[in-house]
Amino acid sequence: MAQTTQHDDTRPRTPSPLEQLAEAHRVGTTFKGWDGNPAQVSPETLVAVLAALGVDASSDDAVARALADTATAAWRSVLPAVVVVRRGDTDPVPLHVPAGADVEFWAVDEDGVRHPGTVGAAVEARTVDGQDLERRDGTLPHGVDLGWHTLHARVDGQESTCAFVVTPDRLSTTAALADHRGWGLMAQLYSVRSAGSWGIGDLADLGRVAQAAAQYRGDFVLVNPLHAAEPVPPVEPSPYLPTTRRYFHPLYLRIEDIPEYADLDTPARTRIEELAAGFAAANTATDLLDRNSSYAAKLEALELLFAVERAAARRQDFDAYRAHQGRGLADFALWSTLAETYPPDALEWRDVGRPGSAAAQAFAERHAGRIEFHAWLQWLLDEQLRDAQQEATDAGMTIGVVHDLAVGVHPSGADAWALQDVLAAGISVGAPPDMFNQLGQDWSQPPWHPDRLAASGYTAFRDMLRNILRHAGGIRVDHILGLFRLWWIPQGEAPGAGAYVYYDHRALIGILALEAERAGAIVVGEDLGVFEPGVQEYLAERGILGTSILWFEQDADGPLPPQAYRKGCLTTVTVHDLPPSAGYLAGEHVALRERLGLLSRPVEEEQAEDRAVQEKFLDLLRDRDLLPDGAAGVPETVEALHAFIGQTPSVLLGVALADAVGERRTQNQPGTNDEYPNWRIPLADADGRAVLVEDLAANRRFASLVASLGLPADPGATGPAA
């Protein structure tokens, strides 16, 4: 938890009742400012954040009542809301029961096997609401395996239950990397086009990018989040502000790979061929990507394909997929139909209210065909995601496709509607001011409500992870620090006027590890930024890989030498929030922020500091004979930077596809929206020419950059040596 600030060196300030209430609900009352000094959260912010948690702190009397309620809340239920443990844990489960009650305690696992437990003597007594209660500890045997189980307690004949989740102590997939150090590409899929794309990179392109990397013994392709955006154009360009994190964007479908394409009648096939031909020039254009035109054309083609009668086996597969996905898919397809029918501010949304309402059910009955269409799109995506992963592993990749999980979702999107019972209202997630973003950040995303998510048994979190990992070799969790704490900003306030809300990270990290273990996938946590002591160590203990970006790996003495990097890490030279390395070396990140008015000091000072920092890194490369003492060209310098990370002990190395082909332009400038065309930059080379997927295997710059990593060749592999 955050600690309160101190007024002097000897006497800590006594927390006010409001601050005590905030701490009791895991709301931090202080935070570290961008200057490194502790800052106090304002009382107004604490009241607003507590209100979003369902706690009334609007007056002194309300605070006193809430403190009293908080002290006895756990005693009002026999079992906790949920119990999440590591396999082999021996911590008892607290049971709150009437004094002297007859108590029976057991677990039922996923296979229906009953595991009897034992109940100890009373360890604490308390009178709550006039009833004499006691806490007794329940202990289970060690035979309950990994999985999603149920705890039962019978007290004087009345039975209570709660979810019981047994998670791995440590991911076994991470241990496997100890014997196989590997590399992979990092790609913004929408920007990577082929001759057969419709102006935007798609899942067929993903499979072929994987094959190109596998030729040089690449082990994975890490892509931007493929989460679904709006069901019809215009769509949000940022892959990090999706409408849902569980389902995928139909924009990424390869139309011609849908099996029903072969059964189209002549007019429909001709129309789809016309639509595809309209994007031939867009595939090689280097100006801004046009998602909306591509998506509109694909939706027209998909409507024609949806009208084709499916073969019996295909109908059965679709029905099985819908049954497997259950309520989650039904709600998403319903929202998609609502969203294409009514504008976001229409009164009809208020009438529909929430999933399961009478109005929602009536709408679903009237629009059953359209709901089926949106469910069908997700089935097609599921098939093509499966095929892309299969192509990657068939080509020799040991991991394959690694998906990126965004921090949150659009405030008026599918998840915000369908999961409103486990999300906090009136709150946005972001980040406090720091050295890189001195105004702070507001990501416009509603956060998980920690108590309600736990009370639900974490099912929405589990189902999201499970669906992403269905056809993947790994998952990167953007801002994994958000599983420990998130910066909550009350609606209408500036990013700096927020507070940290803390989550049960043991439960969330455990569930992440469990779902990855079951999928045989690795987990990479983006653990950059401001975090509390012990966070990186805890992630490493659970087998979650960290993230190292070369330019950020420095301390007061300057850049870290390669041997100081973490082993359990994905280490890269750059990241999507910085320019590609060629642009970074030219100072584009400073020039761009100056053009956009994002600097808080004169640009000359920023440029001078940036040049000095870069020179320290380049001196380190020269000291290690990776860069000549004289002038070196940009390609040679970029290769030297990659040779440097190749000398680290990190088990995974990432190469940005933009670096591999010489691209200079920035994909995303944090802190901007329309000021810069974020997420709309197509892949091009150093001369500004479009680079297609077909060009990658024979691209000399690509081959040379991969070779600079210095990884040993696998004598059993096929394809060019790295």
C-alpha positions, 0 to 999 in steps of 0.5 A: 500500500502507499504510505502517507507523507511525513511532515518532518523527520520524526513524527509521521502524520496521523491519517485522517478518518477519510484516509483510514477508510481509503486505506481500508479499501486499498485506495492509496492516499499518496503517490510519487510525483513526476519529480520523485517526491511524495504527493498527497491525494486530495480529499475530493479525489478520495471521496470520488474514488470511494464512491466509485467503489460503492463506499459513501464518504461524503460526510464525517458521519458517512465516513464513520459509518463506512469504517464501522461497516468495513471492520465487520464486512468479512464476518457477514459471510460464511465463506470469502467471496472467492479463494485463489491459491497457489498449488501447494499453499497451506493457508487456511480458509477463514469461516465466519459462523455462529458460535458453537455451530456444527460446520462441515467443509469440503471442495468439489473439483472440476471433475466432480470429485469431492475433497473433504476438509477439516475445520479447526477450533474458534480462533476469534470471536465477535458480535456482529449485528447482535449475533455472536460469531466466531472465526474458524479455519478450514483446511483442505488436503493437498490433492486438489489439482490446478483448476476452477473448483468450488468450496462448500461449507455447511453450517447447521444444515445451511450450505454456502459456496464460493469459487476455489481456484488453484493456480500454478506456483510457477509457469512451466512454459517459462522454465522451458525457455531456459534451454532455448533462447530465442528471438521474434518479430514485433509487428503492428499487423494492420500496417503489414500488407501483402499483395492480397490485403485489402489495404490493411494487414490481416490474419493471412498476412500474420501467418506469412510474417511468421513464416518469414521470421521462421526462415531466420529461426524466429520463435514468435511474432508479437502483434498489436492487440487484435481486439474488436473495435466498433461493429461498423465504420468509423472505427477507433484506430487505437488497438489499445482502446477496443470495445472488447478484450475478449473478441477480435476485429473482423477487419483482420479477416482474409475474405478469400480464405473463408471456405464459403468463398468457393461456393459464391454465385457468379454475381457475388464473386464478381462483386467481391473481386471488384471490392478487392481490386479497389485496394490494390493501390492501397496495399503499396501506398505509404500515406495514412492507412484507411481502416474505415474504407477497408472495413466497409468493403470487407463488411459488404463482402462478408454479408455476401458470404454470410448468405451462402448456405453452409455445409452440414459440417460447417453448420455443426462447427458454428453451432458448437462454437456458439455453444462453447462461447455461451453468454459472452458471445451472445452478449457481444453479438447483441451489443454489436447489433445494438451499436450498429442500430443506435448511435451511442447517445440514443435513448434506446440504450437507456431503455435496453439497460443491460444484458438480460433485461426484458428490453434486451431480450425483446431486441435480441428476438427481433434481430436474431439474424443479425446477432447470428451474423456477428457471432459468425464473424467471431467464428471465422476469426477463430478459424483464421487465428487457429490457422495463423498459429498453425502456420507459425508452428509448422514453419518451426516457431517454438512459440508462434503468435503472441497476442497483446492484451490492452489495459482496458476497453472503450467506455461505451463499448461492448465490455463496458455494457456487458460487464458493467456489473464488474466495472467501476462507473464514473472512473477512468484509468490512466497514469500520473504525471511522469518524466516522459508524460509530464501532464499525466495520461487519461486512457478513457477506460473503465477499470475492473471493480476489485470487490465485484470482480472478486465476488463474481469469481473472476469469471470475466477475467478468466474468460477473456484470457481463455479466448485470447489464448485459444490459438496463441503461443503467448500473451503480452500484458500491456501495463501488467502493473495494472494487475497490482494497482491502477491509477483511477481518475474521477470523471471530469478531472485532470490525469494528475487528480487521481489515486492508485487503487490496489488489486488482489494481484496474487489472485489476478496473476495466479489466474493469468498463470493458470490460463497460460499454463493450460494453453501451453503459452508464455506470458510477457508482462510490460512492467515498465514505469513506476512500480512498487518494490517487489513487483518485478520479483513477484512476477519473476517468481510466478514465471511471468517474463518482464520487459526491457527496452534498451533506451530505458535501461539506465541508472544514475551512472548511465546505461546498464551493461548487457550483463545487468539485464534480467534473464527472465525478460523480453528485451528489445531496442524500441517499442511502439510508443517510441519511433523506430530506431532510425527515427529515435537516433534522429531525435524524432521523439523530441521533435514530434513532442515539440511540434505537438506542444507536449514538452514542459521545458524548452526544446533545446534543453530536451534535445541536448539531454537526449543527445547526451543520453544517446551518446552514452549508449553509443559510447557503451557500444564502442567500448564493446567493439560493436560500433566503430569510433568514427562515424557510422551509418544509421543501419550499422548503428541500428544493428549495433544496438541489436548486437548489444541486446544480443549480449544480454542474458534475456531469454527472448529478444524482440526485433521491431519489424519497422527496424528490420526494414528501416522505417523511421515513422512513429506509430503512436505518440502517447498523450495525443489523439487527433494531434498525430495520426496514431496507429495509421502508419503503414510499413515502409523502408528507409526510402519511403517505399512500401514493404510487403509481406512477400518482400520480407524473406529476401530483404537483406536489411532484415536478414542482416539485422537478425544476424546481428543478434548473434544467436547461435544457429540451430543445426536442426532447423531449415532456412537461412542462418540467422 
